[in-house]
Amino acid sequence: ESRWPYLFGVIIVPALVQVVILPFLPESPRYLLLEKNNKSKAEKAFQTFLGKDDVSHEVEEVLAESRVQRNTKLVSVLQLLRTRAVRWQVITVVITMGCYQLCGLNAV
């Protein structure tokens, strides 16, 4: 029992390693392109990750995916349940997750 504080103190080691290494890691190209609107840094990050010079295809792919995502209509839960195509899938997932909560599996 007297060694419990040492056990909790061991957690500090990976946290310190992460704090030291994190500034040297490149940012996400998707974040740089879509959130920061910095295409040159995004291309540089893609080049770092992929190891190739021509990353224009990847940049265009991310931009196209972003356009499609912006055009996607969000659906409420009630609208989702009213749609016959996905109603049973949603009900099955809700019942399954409810059973997990009630049987105490998460607590184990």
C-alpha positions as CSV (number, residue, x, y, z in Angstrom):
1,E,0.0,0.0,0.0
2,S,2.9,2.4,0.6
3,R,3.9,2.2,-3.0
4,W,0.7,3.4,-4.6
5,P,1.9,7.0,-5.0
6,Y,4.8,5.7,-7.1
7,L,2.4,3.8,-9.3
8,F,0.4,7.0,-9.9
9,G,3.7,8.9,-10.4
10,V,4.7,6.7,-13.3
11,I,2.0,8.3,-15.4
12,I,4.2,11.5,-15.5
13,V,6.8,9.8,-17.7
14,P,4.7,9.3,-20.9
15,A,3.1,12.7,-20.4
16,L,6.5,14.4,-20.3
17,V,7.7,12.5,-23.4
18,Q,4.6,13.7,-25.2
19,V,5.1,17.3,-24.1
20,V,8.7,17.2,-25.4
21,I,7.9,15.5,-28.7
22,L,4.7,17.2,-29.6
23,P,6.2,20.5,-30.9
24,F,8.3,18.7,-33.4
25,L,5.3,16.8,-35.0
26,P,3.7,18.3,-38.2
27,E,0.2,19.5,-38.0
28,S,-2.6,17.6,-39.9
29,P,-2.8,18.6,-43.6
30,R,-6.5,18.5,-43.5
31,Y,-6.6,20.9,-40.5
32,L,-4.1,23.2,-42.1
33,L,-6.1,23.3,-45.4
34,L,-9.7,23.5,-44.1
35,E,-9.4,25.3,-40.8
36,K,-6.4,27.5,-41.2
37,N,-6.8,28.0,-45.0
38,N,-3.1,27.6,-45.5
39,K,-2.5,25.6,-48.7
40,S,1.3,25.9,-48.7
41,K,1.7,24.5,-45.2
42,A,-0.9,21.8,-46.0
43,E,1.1,20.7,-49.1
44,K,4.3,20.7,-47.1
45,A,2.6,18.5,-44.4
46,F,1.3,16.1,-47.1
47,Q,4.8,15.9,-48.6
48,T,6.2,15.1,-45.1
49,F,3.6,12.4,-44.5
50,L,3.6,10.8,-48.0
51,G,7.2,11.3,-48.9
52,K,6.5,12.6,-52.5
53,D,6.7,16.0,-54.1
54,D,3.5,16.1,-56.1
55,V,0.6,16.2,-53.6
56,S,-1.9,18.2,-55.7
57,H,-4.1,15.2,-56.1
58,E,-4.4,14.7,-52.3
59,V,-5.1,18.5,-51.7
60,E,-7.9,18.4,-54.4
61,E,-9.3,15.2,-52.8
62,V,-9.5,16.9,-49.4
63,L,-11.1,20.0,-50.9
64,A,-13.7,17.9,-52.8
65,E,-14.5,15.9,-49.7
66,S,-15.0,19.2,-47.8
67,R,-17.4,20.5,-50.5
68,V,-19.4,17.3,-50.4
69,Q,-19.6,17.4,-46.6
70,R,-20.8,21.0,-46.6
71,N,-23.6,20.1,-49.0
72,T,-24.8,17.1,-46.9
73,K,-28.1,17.8,-45.1
74,L,-28.1,17.0,-41.4
75,V,-31.0,14.9,-40.2
76,S,-32.7,15.0,-36.8
77,V,-33.3,11.9,-34.7
78,L,-37.0,12.0,-35.4
79,Q,-36.4,12.3,-39.2
80,L,-34.0,9.4,-39.0
81,L,-36.6,7.2,-37.3
82,R,-39.3,8.2,-39.8
83,T,-37.1,7.0,-42.7
84,R,-38.0,3.4,-43.5
85,A,-34.6,2.6,-45.0
86,V,-32.7,3.0,-41.7
87,R,-35.4,2.7,-39.0
88,W,-34.6,-0.9,-38.0
89,Q,-30.9,-0.4,-38.0
90,V,-31.3,2.6,-35.7
91,I,-33.7,0.7,-33.4
92,T,-31.3,-2.3,-33.3
93,V,-28.3,-0.1,-32.3
94,V,-30.4,1.8,-29.6
95,I,-31.6,-1.5,-28.1
96,T,-28.1,-3.0,-28.1
97,M,-26.5,0.0,-26.5
98,G,-29.3,0.2,-23.9
99,C,-28.7,-3.5,-23.0
100,Y,-25.0,-2.8,-22.6
101,Q,-25.9,0.0,-20.2
102,L,-28.4,-2.1,-18.2
103,C,-26.4,-5.3,-17.9
104,G,-23.4,-3.5,-16.4
105,L,-20.9,-4.6,-19.1
106,N,-19.4,-1.1,-19.2
107,A,-18.7,-1.2,-15.4
108,V,-16.7,-4.4,-15.8
